Amino acid sequence: MTKNMGKTDMIVRLVLAAVLVILYFFVGRIAGLIFIIIAIILAITAVSRTCPLYYIFRTDTLEKKE
């Protein structure tokens, strides 16, 4: 898969993943599990800089080089 995620998008996803991991410790078991699963998905897509939904919608957030 080719990269389709820009730097800002990557940083936002990593910050959201970190917030969800922190919230895990303050919510119940089911909500915490859901937060951890979402955080893992956000972290994986941020580190790989690919988002499967961007492929489906044929878009990307990469900065265009001229």
Backbone bond lengths (Angstrom), bond angles and torsions (degrees), N, CA, C in turn:
res aa  C-N    CA-C-N  psi(-1)  N-CA   C-N-CA  omega(-1)  CA-C   N-CA-C  phi
1 M - - - 1.443 - - 1.526 109.24 -
2 T 1.296 115.25 139.48 1.455 119.26 178.19 1.521 109.92 -87.80
3 K 1.311 115.54 157.28 1.462 120.47 -179.86 1.522 109.72 -68.81
4 N 1.324 116.33 137.97 1.454 120.12 177.56 1.528 111.04 -139.47
5 M 1.332 116.56 22.00 1.447 120.85 -176.84 1.516 109.75 -128.20
6 G 1.320 115.72 130.08 1.452 121.17 179.40 1.521 112.54 -79.89
7 K 1.323 114.58 175.04 1.462 120.81 -176.39 1.526 111.76 -65.85
8 T 1.325 117.23 -42.45 1.460 120.64 -179.89 1.519 111.04 -63.29
9 D 1.312 116.86 -43.96 1.462 122.13 178.08 1.527 110.27 -60.38
10 M 1.322 117.13 -41.36 1.456 121.91 179.80 1.533 110.82 -63.48
11 I 1.329 116.98 -44.65 1.464 121.25 -179.29 1.524 110.82 -65.04
12 V 1.326 117.33 -42.07 1.460 121.23 179.27 1.525 110.30 -61.82
13 R 1.312 117.37 -42.92 1.468 120.83 179.28 1.521 112.04 -64.50
14 L 1.332 117.41 -40.56 1.465 120.39 179.03 1.531 111.56 -67.15
15 V 1.326 117.09 -39.51 1.465 120.70 177.94 1.534 109.93 -65.71
16 L 1.328 117.34 -43.91 1.464 120.45 177.64 1.525 111.31 -61.75
17 A 1.314 117.14 -40.01 1.460 120.58 178.18 1.529 109.96 -62.80
18 A 1.318 117.46 -42.44 1.463 120.83 179.02 1.528 111.28 -64.45
19 V 1.315 117.22 -40.93 1.467 121.12 178.44 1.527 110.17 -63.56
20 L 1.328 117.23 -42.13 1.458 120.53 179.52 1.527 111.75 -65.08
21 V 1.322 117.07 -36.57 1.468 120.14 177.23 1.525 109.80 -65.80
22 I 1.317 117.73 -40.77 1.466 121.02 177.99 1.529 110.30 -65.39
23 L 1.334 116.99 -42.14 1.471 120.81 179.11 1.528 112.04 -64.63
24 Y 1.311 117.26 -25.34 1.457 122.06 178.39 1.532 111.57 -52.48
25 F 1.328 116.51 -37.29 1.456 121.11 -176.47 1.530 113.32 -77.79
26 F 1.333 118.10 -10.04 1.455 121.33 -175.29 1.526 114.19 -113.71
27 V 1.321 118.11 -0.27 1.460 121.07 -179.11 1.528 110.03 -118.03
28 G 1.308 115.64 178.24 1.462 120.55 -179.31 1.512 112.70 -71.52
29 R 1.311 115.86 -178.95 1.466 121.67 -175.16 1.523 112.67 -66.08
30 I 1.327 117.20 -49.30 1.468 120.24 -176.12 1.528 110.42 -67.32
31 A 1.327 117.24 -47.70 1.466 120.44 179.06 1.530 110.55 -62.35
32 G 1.327 116.41 -39.31 1.461 120.27 178.21 1.511 112.19 -62.65
33 L 1.307 116.99 -41.67 1.463 121.34 178.00 1.531 110.86 -63.31
34 I 1.313 116.14 -42.52 1.471 120.37 177.84 1.529 109.98 -63.26
35 F 1.335 117.30 -42.32 1.467 120.89 178.96 1.522 111.19 -61.89
36 I 1.331 117.79 -42.03 1.458 121.05 -179.71 1.536 110.55 -65.67
37 I 1.316 117.52 -41.94 1.468 120.67 179.34 1.521 110.36 -62.51
38 I 1.334 116.81 -44.66 1.470 120.33 178.54 1.524 110.30 -64.66
39 A 1.330 117.53 -40.05 1.464 121.30 179.33 1.524 111.25 -62.93
40 I 1.322 117.12 -40.11 1.467 120.64 178.41 1.521 110.40 -64.11
41 I 1.320 116.80 -44.01 1.470 120.50 179.26 1.527 110.25 -62.70
42 L 1.329 116.98 -44.96 1.470 120.26 179.15 1.529 111.14 -62.65
43 A 1.320 117.43 -41.81 1.470 120.54 -178.99 1.526 111.21 -66.71
44 I 1.329 117.18 -42.23 1.466 119.89 -179.96 1.525 111.06 -64.15
45 T 1.334 116.87 -44.38 1.463 118.75 -179.94 1.528 111.07 -68.46
46 A 1.331 117.51 -32.02 1.469 119.86 178.89 1.520 111.35 -70.48
47 V 1.323 116.80 -44.44 1.471 120.05 -178.00 1.526 110.95 -68.38
48 S 1.318 117.21 -39.21 1.470 119.85 179.60 1.530 112.10 -81.02
49 R 1.323 116.43 -13.07 1.467 124.08 -178.93 1.528 112.34 56.46
50 T 1.327 115.83 33.30 1.456 121.33 174.06 1.520 109.04 -130.33
51 C 1.311 116.19 141.76 1.456 121.26 177.86 1.534 107.54 -128.24
52 P 1.322 117.23 116.70 1.468 120.10 -179.27 1.525 113.23 -58.29
53 L 1.324 117.89 -34.52 1.464 119.72 178.56 1.526 112.06 -65.93
54 Y 1.319 117.02 -31.74 1.463 119.56 176.83 1.526 110.70 -64.87
55 Y 1.336 117.41 -33.94 1.463 120.14 176.15 1.518 110.79 -66.50
56 I 1.319 116.89 -41.92 1.460 120.58 -179.58 1.526 110.64 -62.84
57 F 1.337 117.09 -43.41 1.458 121.06 -178.48 1.527 113.08 -89.11
58 R 1.339 116.97 3.60 1.465 123.54 177.83 1.536 112.47 52.38
59 T 1.305 114.68 52.83 1.463 120.01 178.59 1.531 108.94 -137.93
60 D 1.307 116.69 168.39 1.450 121.50 174.02 1.516 109.39 -154.32
61 T 1.313 116.62 167.66 1.457 121.52 178.53 1.531 111.40 -119.47
62 L 1.316 115.82 19.92 1.462 119.99 178.06 1.520 110.26 -72.37
63 E 1.340 115.10 145.11 1.450 119.58 174.90 1.522 108.33 -74.50
64 K 1.300 116.73 130.09 1.461 121.12 -177.71 1.521 110.46 -80.34
65 K 1.329 115.92 130.98 1.465 121.59 174.54 1.515 109.05 -91.03
66 E 1.315 115.35 134.12 1.474 118.56 -178.82 1.498 111.74 -96.90
